[in-house]
Amino acid sequence: MNKYWSETIKGIAPYVPGEQPRAGRLVKLNTNENPYPPSPEVLNAMKAAVTDKLRLYPDPNCSRLRETASRHYGIPAEQIFAGNGSDEILAFCFKAFFDPGDMILFPDITYNFYEVYAKLFGVSYRTVPLTESFDVPVEGFFTYNDGVILANPNAPTGKAIPLENIEALVKRNRQAVVIVDEAYIDFGGESSIGLIPKYDNLLVIRTFSKSRSLAGLRIGLAMGHSSLIEALIRVRDCINCFTVDWIAQAGAIASLEDTETFTRNIQSVIATRSRITSLLRQAGFQVVDSSTNFLLISHPKVEAGTLNDALRRQNIFVRLFPRPRIDNYLRVTIGTDEEMDILFEALLNLVHGTQLKISRIEPNSDPSLNK
Ligand SMILES: *Cc1c(COP(=O)(O)O)cnc(C)c1O
């Protein structure tokens, strides 16, 4: 804290990203990165972009990237915005569509950045509680609001929202913009992109960080009615016209053009997800149905915090959210099969180890612990 800080910055708790530990051999399952490398075509295109042309500012409108995305998603290029990661686009949305004092809605358990942006931009918000099973109750969003923001599939629950619920929500909220953050949609769930021609209040956000193995490149897209895109361009051009550099534009274009690597990587993640979900359930873990590249898990006997600390000591990094309703869960990114086997064995040892320890100290206190 410093006397020169603004009141907003004094009062805000910024988003805390998962750690990027430096240690050598570790199993990193804490930030939903893709375990597989990006397409070799992406790397080639980026190397080819390292030329004297870097003397010049990049194309502020990312025209070639947007034209490629237009062919890929079947949406006109004027309805696509490209940005430096989807987090930046989400931040622009808060400035583009909401005013200080407006009341927006988002689920009580969702991507924490929505709350951070609301506070940063002075936008009021109300949270809509997820159901007991962590589903998004669509009726909760039928009350008056100045905007809605949702992640589909939701994070960190991993649960997808049915497309008809998204449509109902967009239809019932024509007075405001409904932002659907599809960071994980390539791993499961139904995209809302098909609804864009019908609804001028729908904005769909995508990222290249998860399904395209390009978290380090910083590329995100927004798709929606051209007037929504125009508002995003206005915000961007009030802050920094050149958010996406030449090298990133080249890499992003190549990523969209290589569907083969993309499809193969997605299928591997999904296969590993089903395998590890069954194993964990057989071992007594509660696993929320996931349409993403991560699992939200808990164990009925051993606290998530205990598991998290013990895994960390073995250089296995997962994510714990110290927040109501999910503080006894671990969020585990789907890594390679080898990484998931290491995690599974470690978890198995921990839950059995803890049970054995308890039964040694107090043999008859609670017989259920010995099961
Ligand atoms: C990871 C994630 C993002 C951020 O993506 P970037 O493009 O890397 O900024 C946005 N929304 C959700 C729900 C995410 O999990």
The ligand as a Tripos MOL2 file, in Angstrom:
@<TRIPOS>MOLECULE
LIG
   15    15     1     0     0
SMALL
NO_CHARGES

@<TRIPOS>ATOM
      1 C1         -7.9440  -19.8260  -18.8550 C.3       1 LIG1
      2 C2         -9.2140  -19.0740  -18.9120 C.ar      1 LIG1
      3 C3         -9.2910  -17.8390  -19.5600 C.ar      1 LIG1
      4 C4         -8.0450  -17.0900  -19.9570 C.3       1 LIG1
      5 O1         -7.5420  -17.3450  -21.1450 O.3       1 LIG1
      6 P1         -6.3550  -16.4810  -21.7400 P.3       1 LIG1
      7 O2         -6.7530  -16.4230  -23.1720 O.co2     1 LIG1
      8 O3         -5.1370  -17.2800  -21.4900 O.co2     1 LIG1
      9 O4         -6.3080  -15.1320  -21.1200 O.co2     1 LIG1
     10 C5        -10.5200  -17.2210  -19.6710 C.ar      1 LIG1
     11 N1        -11.6170  -17.7550  -19.1220 N.ar      1 LIG1
     12 C6        -11.5790  -18.9230  -18.4590 C.ar      1 LIG1
     13 C7        -12.8280  -19.4700  -17.8730 C.3       1 LIG1
     14 C8        -10.3710  -19.6020  -18.3260 C.ar      1 LIG1
     15 O5        -10.3060  -20.7210  -17.6190 O.3       1 LIG1
@<TRIPOS>BOND
     1     1     2 1
     2     2     3 ar
     3     2    14 ar
     4     3     4 1
     5     3    10 ar
     6     4     5 1
     7     5     6 1
     8     6     7 2
     9     6     8 1
    10     6     9 1
    11    10    11 ar
    12    11    12 ar
    13    12    13 1
    14    12    14 ar
    15    14    15 1
@<TRIPOS>SUBSTRUCTURE
     1 LIG1         1 GROUP 0 **** ****
